[in-house]
Amino acid sequence: MTRIVVVDNHGQFTHLEGRALRDLGVDTDIVDNDTPPSKIDADGIVLSGGPDMDRIGRSVDYLDLGVPVLGICLGMQLVAAELGGEVGSGDYGGYADVTVEILDETDPLVGSLAPETRVWASHADEVKAVPEGFVRTADSDVCPTEAMSDTERDLYGVQWHPEVAHTEEGEAVFENFIDICERAD
Amino acid sequence: MVDPESFIDEKVAEIGDAIGDDNAVIALSGGVDSSTAAALAYEAVGDQLTPVYVDTGLMRKGETEEIEETFSYMESLRIVDARERFLEALSGITDPEAKRHAIGEGFIREFETVAREVDARFLVQGTIYPDRIESEGTIKSHHNVGGLPEVVDFEGIVEPMRDLYKDEVREVARELGLEAVVSERMPFPGPGLAVRVLGEVTEEKLAVAREANHVVEEELEDHDPWQALAAVLGKATGVKGDNRVHGWVVAVRSVESRDGMTARAQEVDWATLQRIQSRITGENETVSRVVYDVTHKPPATIEYE
């Protein structure tokens, strides 16, 4: 059975990420973000959102485990910051209802949501420049990087919350991520 | 999604094993969480469980009577009239967290009395998953009797629904055969109407909140909201008849949600909003304005405090 663990960066919705995966029938666990990488046994990793870049524990270490990673909200920002992109505060906070435009309909994570999708967001910071190797796969009126992908390394991120009930096609994002993990396996 | 039937079998057995031949208490608020936990535990240990309902005076219109009726099948049910004690404890307090704290202390005092009387060794709670998350963070403090274990030396705490979401609890409540008045009940915060009057809790503000909440729930029933409420915000100028009124501002809020973690403000038609406005200002002399809250969660929370 495919196993995907959720790394808890103290986000309010972390448990909903666990629930979404559980409801889609994969084996899942929520783990603390100070778990040693050697103790993580998974086919894929979700980095949850959270309140503070100073509380991401060992999240960046999990990028080297050789399995696909999906960063959500702060989870995406920490990937961008670690790998040489740029993160800063946005001019316009993204809260609740946001219409996201898909920029790459062949993207394995969000391509199936093209041309646009309505999502629920909650963030003040944003990814201003994606790291080398990544492409921006979605944007919106309030945020330039609503999603990014590096299909070579199987690292992905979304700025919004596919796990909450008000995101219209959130389940599809998790289904796509599960496919990515199963293909990489 | 949880399978209600096997969940009930499993939990009834678990609760029975945990409590054994001892006595237990549960704080029954009438909400779906504590009602479901009480029904599960009652099924497991019968009258060894004493469900305690405290009438804080912060309840909605007719709520105490409804609960008395719904749970009359539990012979051990206790209804405690603590209205005066709560109002007194809240007098002069304006800070939201201090209000929640005073109410929590009040609940602990009332439950301590009953727990000692019935020699309860176990505490059953209707805690659900999001409660634990929000309490672990510092968004809002939950659990009316969160501090009870420090006062009463229980042998154990039983939380049969600690991993469930609200929608799953409702499934379980339906499967248990709890009346729709409980299983479909709108979420209502533990501190009751106290968090729906901003600032100090007074009898006057509570009376306005109670009537306004009643109007809102009645008028929005067809919109099938996840939660609909009215909150007394503060005072503003109005004119009634030929007299200036410095009256209460009542906010009306109605949201759609699956689990309370996120919420969308409902789109309510103008005629309905106007009827709500007219009833609240017409039936309450001291209300000068009614406003409709259009904010989603996030950035707002569902309740005001």
Interface residues (C-beta under 8 A of the other chain):
Chain A: H10 Q12 F13 T14 H15 L16 R19 D23 P51 G93 Y95 A96 D97 W120 S122 H161 V164 A165 H166
Chain B: M1 Y129 P130 I133 E134 G137 I139 Y165 S257 R258 D259 M261 T262 A263 R264 H296 K297 P298 P299
